[in-house]
Structures are given as C-alpha cells and as structure tokens.
Amino acid sequence: MLLERPHARALMRATVMEAVAVAHARGVTLPYPDPVAAVEQVAHKTGSNRSSMLQDVTRGAPTEIDAINGAIVGEGREVGVPTPINETLWRLIHSVVSSSQGEAL
C-alpha cells in the first residue's frame, strides 16, 4: 500500500500539493479542509485494489493520465504554477504506454 511506503507517500503528498496550488491560483475552493488527508483516505480505502490506470498500463491501453496529471500541468502553466511532480508522472506514464495519446507539453 502506498501509505506504508514513505517515499511513495511523500510523492503522493507533493503531487496533491501541486494540484492544490493550481486550484488556488484558479480561484477554486476545494471541498475539504485537508486535501492530502482526503487523498490518503482514498488510498487507504482502495489500497488493495488494482487501479484502473495500472490496468490500462498493463494492457497498453490509453489511460486517463492526460485528464488527471496532464490537466494539472496544463492549468499550472496557464497560471504560472510549477508542477514538476505532476509533469514527471505524466511523462512516466506516457513513456511506458505505447500509444499516441497525449501531446508532449
């Protein structure tokens, strides 16, 4: 489980905090006071699941990476908020999925 791996947990936290920074720059009010705790709660509840993105990657199928991390990167660029963790995750998924989905940012 991600929450039991300190490096994975730190990466998850950093990814969330970038998304929060982009949301705040866009004037979006998030529906929870602690976004990291909200994500960790989801990770805890779904820790034994095989994520849909992992299933897609395993099949070599298109993933939702563009709609999730790619969107955060694109929005971050528009508002001047750096999103290096989200961009790295976006690029990593594209590097392992042999498809033409997603344009290079």
N, CA, C and O atoms as a GROMACS GRO file, in nm:
protein
  420
    1MET      N    1   0.084  -0.118   0.000
    1MET     CA    2   0.000   0.000   0.000
    1MET      C    3   0.089   0.125   0.000
    1MET      O    4   0.191   0.129   0.068
    2LEU      N    5   0.049   0.225  -0.076
    2LEU     CA    6   0.126   0.349  -0.090
    2LEU      C    7   0.153   0.416   0.044
    2LEU      O    8   0.262   0.470   0.066
    3LEU      N    9   0.056   0.414   0.131
    3LEU     CA   10   0.069   0.485   0.258
    3LEU      C   11   0.176   0.424   0.348
    3LEU      O   12   0.225   0.490   0.439
    4GLU      N   13   0.211   0.299   0.324
    4GLU     CA   14   0.311   0.231   0.406
    4GLU      C   15   0.452   0.249   0.351
    4GLU      O   16   0.548   0.202   0.412
    5ARG      N   17   0.465   0.315   0.238
    5ARG     CA   18   0.594   0.338   0.174
    5ARG      C   19   0.626   0.487   0.184
    5ARG      O   20   0.565   0.568   0.114
    6PRO      N   21   0.721   0.524   0.269
    6PRO     CA   22   0.748   0.666   0.294
    6PRO      C   23   0.774   0.747   0.166
    6PRO      O   24   0.726   0.859   0.154
    7HIS      N   25   0.849   0.692   0.073
    7HIS     CA   26   0.880   0.767  -0.049
    7HIS      C   27   0.755   0.783  -0.136
    7HIS      O   28   0.733   0.889  -0.194
    8ALA      N   29   0.675   0.680  -0.144
    8ALA     CA   30   0.550   0.688  -0.221
    8ALA      C   31   0.454   0.786  -0.156
    8ALA      O   32   0.387   0.864  -0.225
    9ARG      N   33   0.448   0.783  -0.026
    9ARG     CA   34   0.359   0.875   0.046
    9ARG      C   35   0.403   1.020   0.026
    9ARG      O   36   0.320   1.108   0.007
   10ALA      N   37   0.533   1.045   0.030
   10ALA     CA   38   0.586   1.179   0.008
   10ALA      C   39   0.557   1.226  -0.135
   10ALA      O   40   0.522   1.341  -0.158
   11LEU      N   41   0.572   1.136  -0.230
   11LEU     CA   42   0.543   1.169  -0.369
   11LEU      C   43   0.396   1.201  -0.387
   11LEU      O   44   0.360   1.295  -0.458
   12MET      N   45   0.310   1.123  -0.324
   12MET     CA   46   0.166   1.146  -0.330
   12MET      C   47   0.134   1.284  -0.271
   12MET      O   48   0.055   1.359  -0.329
   13ARG      N   49   0.193   1.316  -0.159
   13ARG     CA   50   0.169   1.445  -0.094
   13ARG      C   51   0.213   1.560  -0.184
   13ARG      O   52   0.140   1.658  -0.200
   14ALA      N   53   0.331   1.549  -0.243
   14ALA     CA   54   0.382   1.655  -0.330
   14ALA      C   55   0.293   1.673  -0.453
   14ALA      O   56   0.270   1.785  -0.498
   15THR      N   57   0.244   1.563  -0.507
   15THR     CA   58   0.155   1.568  -0.623
   15THR      C   59   0.027   1.642  -0.588
   15THR      O   60  -0.020   1.727  -0.663
   16VAL      N   61  -0.029   1.609  -0.474
   16VAL     CA   62  -0.152   1.673  -0.428
   16VAL      C   63  -0.128   1.822  -0.403
   16VAL      O   64  -0.211   1.905  -0.442
   17MET      N   65  -0.019   1.857  -0.341
   17MET     CA   66   0.007   1.998  -0.308
   17MET      C   67   0.024   2.082  -0.434
   17MET      O   68  -0.013   2.200  -0.436
   18GLU      N   69   0.080   2.023  -0.540
   18GLU     CA   70   0.087   2.096  -0.668
   18GLU      C   71  -0.054   2.121  -0.721
   18GLU      O   72  -0.085   2.232  -0.765
   19ALA      N   73  -0.138   2.020  -0.716
   19ALA     CA   74  -0.276   2.035  -0.763
   19ALA      C   75  -0.350   2.140  -0.681
   19ALA      O   76  -0.427   2.220  -0.736
   20VAL      N   77  -0.327   2.141  -0.552
   20VAL     CA   78  -0.390   2.241  -0.464
   20VAL      C   79  -0.344   2.381  -0.502
   20VAL      O   80  -0.425   2.474  -0.508
   21ALA      N   81  -0.216   2.397  -0.528
   21ALA     CA   82  -0.163   2.528  -0.566
   21ALA      C   83  -0.226   2.577  -0.696
   21ALA      O   84  -0.257   2.695  -0.709
   22VAL      N   85  -0.244   2.487  -0.791
   22VAL     CA   86  -0.308   2.523  -0.918
   22VAL      C   87  -0.454   2.560  -0.894
   22VAL      O   88  -0.503   2.660  -0.948
   23ALA      N   89  -0.524   2.481  -0.814
   23ALA     CA   90  -0.664   2.511  -0.784
   23ALA      C   91  -0.677   2.648  -0.718
   23ALA      O   92  -0.762   2.728  -0.757
   24HIS      N   93  -0.593   2.677  -0.621
   24HIS     CA   94  -0.598   2.806  -0.554
   24HIS      C   95  -0.569   2.920  -0.651
   24HIS      O   96  -0.634   3.025  -0.646
   25ALA      N   97  -0.471   2.900  -0.739
   25ALA     CA   98  -0.439   3.004  -0.837
   25ALA      C   99  -0.555   3.028  -0.933
   25ALA      O  100  -0.570   3.138  -0.986
   26ARG      N  101  -0.636   2.926  -0.954
   26ARG     CA  102  -0.754   2.938  -1.041
   26ARG      C  103  -0.876   2.990  -0.964
   26ARG      O  104  -0.981   3.013  -1.024
   27GLY      N  105  -0.862   3.007  -0.833
   27GLY     CA  106  -0.974   3.055  -0.753
   27GLY      C  107  -1.073   2.946  -0.716
   27GLY      O  108  -1.187   2.974  -0.680
   28VAL      N  109  -1.028   2.823  -0.724
   28VAL     CA  110  -1.115   2.709  -0.693
   28VAL      C  111  -1.108   2.681  -0.542
   28VAL      O  112  -0.999   2.668  -0.486
   29THR      N  113  -1.223   2.673  -0.480
   29THR     CA  114  -1.232   2.636  -0.339
   29THR      C  115  -1.254   2.486  -0.332
   29THR      O  116  -1.354   2.434  -0.382
   30LEU      N  117  -1.163   2.417  -0.269
   30LEU     CA  118  -1.174   2.272  -0.259
   30LEU      C  119  -1.276   2.234  -0.152
   30LEU      O  120  -1.293   2.307  -0.055
   31PRO      N  121  -1.343   2.120  -0.169
   31PRO     CA  122  -1.450   2.082  -0.077
   31PRO      C  123  -1.404   2.017   0.053
   31PRO      O  124  -1.487   1.968   0.130
   32TYR      N  125  -1.274   2.014   0.078
   32TYR     CA  126  -1.224   1.952   0.201
   32TYR      C  127  -1.111   2.039   0.256
   32TYR      O  128  -1.034   2.098   0.180
   33PRO      N  129  -1.101   2.046   0.388
   33PRO     CA  130  -1.002   2.134   0.451
   33PRO      C  131  -0.857   2.085   0.434
   33PRO      O  132  -0.765   2.166   0.430
   34ASP      N  133  -0.839   1.955   0.423
   34ASP     CA  134  -0.704   1.898   0.411
   34ASP      C  135  -0.700   1.804   0.292
   34ASP      O  136  -0.732   1.686   0.306
   35PRO      N  137  -0.662   1.854   0.175
   35PRO     CA  138  -0.660   1.771   0.054
   35PRO      C  139  -0.570   1.648   0.065
   35PRO      O  140  -0.604   1.542   0.012
   36VAL      N  141  -0.456   1.661   0.132
   36VAL     CA  142  -0.368   1.545   0.147
   36VAL      C  143  -0.437   1.436   0.228
   36VAL      O  144  -0.431   1.318   0.192
   37ALA      N  145  -0.503   1.473   0.336
   37ALA     CA  146  -0.576   1.374   0.417
   37ALA      C  147  -0.687   1.309   0.336
   37ALA      O  148  -0.712   1.190   0.350
   38ALA      N  149  -0.753   1.387   0.251
   38ALA     CA  150  -0.860   1.331   0.167
   38ALA      C  151  -0.804   1.228   0.071
   38ALA      O  152  -0.864   1.122   0.052
   39VAL      N  153  -0.690   1.258   0.010
   39VAL     CA  154  -0.628   1.163  -0.084
   39VAL      C  155  -0.578   1.040  -0.009
   39VAL      O  156  -0.592   0.927  -0.057
   40GLU      N  157  -0.522   1.061   0.108
   40GLU     CA  158  -0.475   0.946   0.186
   40GLU      C  159  -0.590   0.857   0.230
   40GLU      O  160  -0.576   0.735   0.238
   41GLN      N  161  -0.705   0.918   0.257
   41GLN     CA  162  -0.822   0.838   0.294
   41GLN      C  163  -0.864   0.750   0.176
   41GLN      O  164  -0.897   0.633   0.195
   42VAL      N  165  -0.864   0.806   0.057
   42VAL     CA  166  -0.897   0.727  -0.062
   42VAL      C  167  -0.794   0.616  -0.081
   42VAL      O  168  -0.831   0.503  -0.111
   43ALA      N  169  -0.667   0.648  -0.065
   43ALA     CA  170  -0.561   0.548  -0.080
   43ALA      C  171  -0.578   0.435   0.022
   43ALA      O  172  -0.557   0.318  -0.010
   44HIS      N  173  -0.617   0.471   0.142
   44HIS     CA  174  -0.639   0.370   0.246
   44HIS      C  175  -0.756   0.279   0.208
   44HIS      O  176  -0.746   0.157   0.222
   45LYS      N  177  -0.866   0.338   0.161
   45LYS     CA  178  -0.985   0.260   0.126
   45LYS      C  179  -0.964   0.172   0.004
   45LYS      O  180  -1.027   0.067  -0.009
   46THR      N  181  -0.877   0.214  -0.086
   46THR     CA  182  -0.859   0.142  -0.212
   46THR      C  183  -0.724   0.072  -0.223
   46THR      O  184  -0.686   0.025  -0.330
   47GLY      N  185  -0.653   0.065  -0.112
   47GLY     CA  186  -0.518   0.010  -0.111
   47GLY      C  187  -0.505  -0.131  -0.164
   47GLY      O  188  -0.400  -0.168  -0.218
   48SER      N  189  -0.608  -0.210  -0.151
   48SER     CA  190  -0.600  -0.347  -0.201
   48SER      C  191  -0.648  -0.361  -0.345
   48SER      O  192  -0.642  -0.469  -0.403
   49ASN      N  193  -0.697  -0.253  -0.402
   49ASN     CA  194  -0.745  -0.255  -0.541
   49ASN      C  195  -0.629  -0.246  -0.639
   49ASN      O  196  -0.520  -0.199  -0.604
   50ARG      N  197  -0.654  -0.290  -0.759
   50ARG     CA  198  -0.560  -0.270  -0.870
   50ARG      C  199  -0.616  -0.153  -0.949
   50ARG      O  200  -0.720  -0.167  -1.014
   51SER      N  201  -0.550  -0.040  -0.944
   51SER     CA  202  -0.606   0.082  -1.002
   51SER      C  203  -0.635   0.067  -1.151
   51SER      O  204  -0.572  -0.013  -1.222
   52SER      N  205  -0.732   0.145  -1.197
   52SER     CA  206  -0.769   0.139  -1.338
   52SER      C  207  -0.654   0.184  -1.426
   52SER      O  208  -0.636   0.131  -1.536
   53MET      N  209  -0.575   0.281  -1.380
   53MET     CA  210  -0.462   0.325  -1.461
   53MET      C  211  -0.357   0.216  -1.472
   53MET      O  212  -0.299   0.196  -1.579
   54LEU      N  213  -0.331   0.146  -1.363
   54LEU     CA  214  -0.237   0.034  -1.369
   54LEU      C  215  -0.288  -0.073  -1.465
   54LEU      O  216  -0.212  -0.130  -1.542
   55GLN      N  217  -0.417  -0.099  -1.459
   55GLN     CA  218  -0.475  -0.197  -1.551
   55GLN      C  219  -0.457  -0.151  -1.696
   55GLN      O  220  -0.424  -0.232  -1.783
   56ASP      N  221  -0.480  -0.022  -1.722
   56ASP     CA  222  -0.462   0.032  -1.857
   56ASP      C  223  -0.317   0.019  -1.902
   56ASP      O  224  -0.290  -0.023  -2.014
   57VAL      N  225  -0.224   0.056  -1.815
   57VAL     CA  226  -0.082   0.048  -1.848
   57VAL      C  227  -0.043  -0.096  -1.879
   57VAL      O  228   0.028  -0.122  -1.977
   58THR      N  229  -0.090  -0.189  -1.798
   58THR     CA  230  -0.060  -0.330  -1.818
   58THR      C  231  -0.109  -0.379  -1.954
   58THR      O  232  -0.043  -0.460  -2.019
   59ARG      N  233  -0.225  -0.330  -1.994
   59ARG     CA  234  -0.283  -0.370  -2.123
   59ARG      C  235  -0.227  -0.290  -2.240
   59ARG      O  236  -0.250  -0.323  -2.356
   60GLY      N  237  -0.152  -0.184  -2.209
   60GLY     CA  238  -0.104  -0.096  -2.315
   60GLY      C  239  -0.215  -0.010  -2.372
   60GLY      O  240  -0.206   0.039  -2.485
   61ALA      N  241  -0.319   0.009  -2.293
   61ALA     CA  242  -0.436   0.086  -2.336
   61ALA      C  243  -0.419   0.232  -2.296
   61ALA      O  244  -0.340   0.264  -2.207
   62PRO      N  245  -0.492   0.322  -2.362
   62PRO     CA  246  -0.488   0.463  -2.322
   62PRO      C  247  -0.531   0.476  -2.175
   62PRO      O  248  -0.617   0.403  -2.127
   63THR      N  249  -0.470   0.569  -2.107
   63THR     CA  250  -0.501   0.593  -1.966
   63THR      C  251  -0.568   0.729  -1.951
   63THR      O  252  -0.584   0.803  -2.048
   64GLU      N  253  -0.607   0.760  -1.829
   64GLU     CA  254  -0.666   0.891  -1.800
   64GLU      C  255  -0.560   0.989  -1.751
   64GLU      O  256  -0.594   1.091  -1.690
   65ILE      N  257  -0.433   0.961  -1.777
   65ILE     CA  258  -0.324   1.046  -1.730
   65ILE      C  259  -0.335   1.188  -1.782
   65ILE      O  260  -0.302   1.283  -1.711
   66ASP      N  261  -0.380   1.205  -1.907
   66ASP     CA  262  -0.393   1.341  -1.962
   66ASP      C  263  -0.501   1.420  -1.890
   66ASP      O  264  -0.487   1.540  -1.868
   67ALA      N  265  -0.609   1.352  -1.854
   67ALA     CA  266  -0.722   1.419  -1.788
   67ALA      C  267  -0.694   1.446  -1.640
   67ALA      O  268  -0.763   1.528  -1.578
   68ILE      N  269  -0.596   1.379  -1.584
   68ILE     CA  270  -0.565   1.399  -1.442
   68ILE      C  271  -0.437   1.483  -1.431
   68ILE      O  272  -0.445   1.606  -1.418
   69ASN      N  273  -0.323   1.420  -1.436
   69ASN     CA  274  -0.197   1.491  -1.417
   69ASN      C  275  -0.168   1.586  -1.532
   69ASN      O  276  -0.115   1.696  -1.510
   70GLY      N  277  -0.200   1.547  -1.654
   70GLY     CA  278  -0.178   1.636  -1.768
   70GLY      C  279  -0.258   1.764  -1.757
   70GLY      O  280  -0.210   1.872  -1.793
   71ALA      N  281  -0.380   1.752  -1.707
   71ALA     CA  282  -0.463   1.872  -1.689
   71ALA      C  283  -0.405   1.964  -1.582
   71ALA      O  284  -0.409   2.086  -1.597
   72ILE      N  285  -0.352   1.907  -1.477
   72ILE     CA  286  -0.290   1.988  -1.372
   72ILE      C  287  -0.169   2.061  -1.428
   72ILE      O  288  -0.148   2.179  -1.399
   73VAL      N  289  -0.089   1.992  -1.508
   73VAL     CA  290   0.029   2.055  -1.569
   73VAL      C  291  -0.014   2.169  -1.661
   73VAL      O  292   0.041   2.279  -1.655
   74GLY      N  293  -0.111   2.143  -1.746
   74GLY     CA  294  -0.157   2.246  -1.840
   74GLY      C  295  -0.214   2.368  -1.769
   74GLY      O  296  -0.183   2.481  -1.805
   75GLU      N  297  -0.298   2.344  -1.669
   75GLU     CA  298  -0.355   2.455  -1.593
   75GLU      C  299  -0.246   2.529  -1.516
   75GLU      O  300  -0.249   2.652  -1.507
   76GLY      N  301  -0.152   2.455  -1.461
   76GLY     CA  302  -0.041   2.518  -1.388
   76GLY      C  303   0.038   2.611  -1.478
   76GLY      O  304   0.077   2.720  -1.435
   77ARG      N  305   0.062   2.570  -1.599
   77ARG     CA  306   0.135   2.656  -1.693
   77ARG      C  307   0.057   2.783  -1.722
   77ARG      O  308   0.114   2.891  -1.732
   78GLU      N  309  -0.074   2.769  -1.736
   78GLU     CA  310  -0.156   2.887  -1.766
   78GLU      C  311  -0.156   2.990  -1.654
   78GLU      O  312  -0.164   3.110  -1.680
   79VAL      N  313  -0.145   2.943  -1.530
   79VAL     CA  314  -0.149   3.036  -1.417
   79VAL      C  315  -0.012   3.060  -1.354
   79VAL      O  316  -0.001   3.128  -1.252
   80GLY      N  317   0.092   3.004  -1.413
   80GLY     CA  318   0.227   3.026  -1.364
   80GLY      C  319   0.264   2.949  -1.239
   80GLY      O  320   0.348   2.994  -1.160
   81VAL      N  321   0.201   2.833  -1.218
   81VAL     CA  322   0.232   2.750  -1.102
   81VAL      C  323   0.312   2.628  -1.149
   81VAL      O  324   0.261   2.549  -1.229
   82PRO      N  325   0.434   2.612  -1.102
   82PRO     CA  326   0.514   2.496  -1.142
   82PRO      C  327   0.452   2.365  -1.093
   82PRO      O  328   0.401   2.357  -0.981
   83THR      N  329   0.456   2.264  -1.177
   83THR     CA  330   0.400   2.132  -1.141
   83THR      C  331   0.498   2.022  -1.183
   83THR      O  332   0.460   1.934  -1.260
   84PRO      N  333   0.621   2.024  -1.134
   84PRO     CA  334   0.719   1.926  -1.180
   84PRO      C  335   0.687   1.781  -1.144
   84PRO      O  336   0.721   1.690  -1.221
   85ILE      N  337   0.623   1.757  -1.033
   85ILE     CA  338   0.589   1.620  -0.995
   85ILE      C  339   0.480   1.566  -1.087
   85ILE      O  340   0.492   1.456  -1.139
   86ASN      N  341   0.374   1.643  -1.106
   86ASN     CA  342   0.267   1.600  -1.195
   86ASN      C  343   0.318   1.581  -1.337
   86ASN      O  344   0.277   1.487  -1.406
   87GLU      N  345   0.408   1.669  -1.382
   87GLU     CA  346   0.462   1.653  -1.517
   87GLU      C  347   0.547   1.527  -1.528
   87GLU      O  348   0.540   1.456  -1.628
   88THR      N  349   0.625   1.499  -1.427
   88THR     CA  350   0.707   1.378  -1.428
   88THR      C  351   0.618   1.254  -1.432
   88THR      O  352   0.646   1.161  -1.508
   89LEU      N  353   0.514   1.251  -1.350
   89LEU     CA  354   0.422   1.136  -1.352
   89LEU      C  355   0.356   1.122  -1.489
   89LEU      O  356   0.344   1.012  -1.543
   90TRP      N  357   0.313   1.237  -1.545
   90TRP     CA  358   0.251   1.238  -1.678
   90TRP      C  359   0.346   1.178  -1.781
   90TRP      O  360   0.307   1.093  -1.861
   91ARG      N  361   0.471   1.223  -1.778
   91ARG     CA  362   0.570   1.173  -1.875
   91ARG      C  363   0.605   1.027  -1.850
   91ARG      O  364   0.625   0.952  -1.945
   92LEU      N  365   0.614   0.986  -1.726
   92LEU     CA  366   0.644   0.846  -1.695
   92LEU      C  367   0.537   0.752  -1.751
   92LEU      O  368   0.569   0.650  -1.811
   93ILE      N  369   0.412   0.787  -1.729
   93ILE     CA  370   0.304   0.701  -1.780
   93ILE      C  371   0.309   0.696  -1.933
   93ILE      O  372   0.296   0.589  -1.992
   94HIS      N  373   0.328   0.811  -1.996
   94HIS     CA  374   0.339   0.811  -2.142
   94HIS      C  375   0.460   0.734  -2.191
   94HIS      O  376   0.458   0.679  -2.301
   95SER      N  377   0.564   0.729  -2.112
   95SER     CA  378   0.685   0.657  -2.154
   95SER      C  379   0.667   0.506  -2.152
   95SER      O  380   0.739   0.434  -2.222
   96VAL      N  381   0.573   0.457  -2.073
   96VAL     CA  382   0.552   0.313  -2.066
   96VAL      C  383   0.432   0.264  -2.144
   96VAL      O  384   0.419   0.144  -2.170
   97VAL      N  385   0.345   0.354  -2.184
   97VAL     CA  386   0.228   0.315  -2.263
   97VAL      C  387   0.258   0.349  -2.408
   97VAL      O  388   0.276   0.466  -2.443
   98SER      N  389   0.262   0.248  -2.490
   98SER     CA  390   0.291   0.273  -2.631
   98SER      C  391   0.162   0.312  -2.704
   98SER      O  392   0.091   0.228  -2.759
   99SER      N  393   0.136   0.441  -2.701
   99SER     CA  394   0.020   0.493  -2.771
   99SER      C  395   0.050   0.634  -2.816
   99SER      O  396   0.151   0.692  -2.775
  100SER      N  397  -0.034   0.688  -2.898
  100SER     CA  398  -0.014   0.825  -2.945
  100SER      C  399  -0.093   0.924  -2.861
  100SER      O  400  -0.099   1.042  -2.895
  101GLN      N  401  -0.154   0.878  -2.752
  101GLN     CA  402  -0.234   0.968  -2.670
  101GLN      C  403  -0.146   1.075  -2.608
  101GLN      O  404  -0.030   1.049  -2.573
  102GLY      N  405  -0.200   1.192  -2.594
  102GLY     CA  406  -0.131   1.300  -2.526
  102GLY      C  407  -0.018   1.359  -2.607
  102GLY      O  408   0.069   1.288  -2.657
  103GLU      N  409  -0.020   1.488  -2.618
  103GLU     CA  410   0.087   1.558  -2.686
  103GLU      C  411   0.192   1.596  -2.585
  103GLU      O  412   0.162   1.617  -2.468
  104ALA      N  413   0.316   1.603  -2.630
  104ALA     CA  414   0.422   1.649  -2.540
  104ALA      C  415   0.394   1.791  -2.500
  104ALA      O  416   0.358   1.875  -2.582
  105LEU      N  417   0.411   1.818  -2.373
  105LEU     CA  418   0.386   1.955  -2.323
  105LEU      C  419   0.502   2.046  -2.354
  105LEU      O  420   0.499   2.164  -2.320
   0.00000   0.00000   0.00000
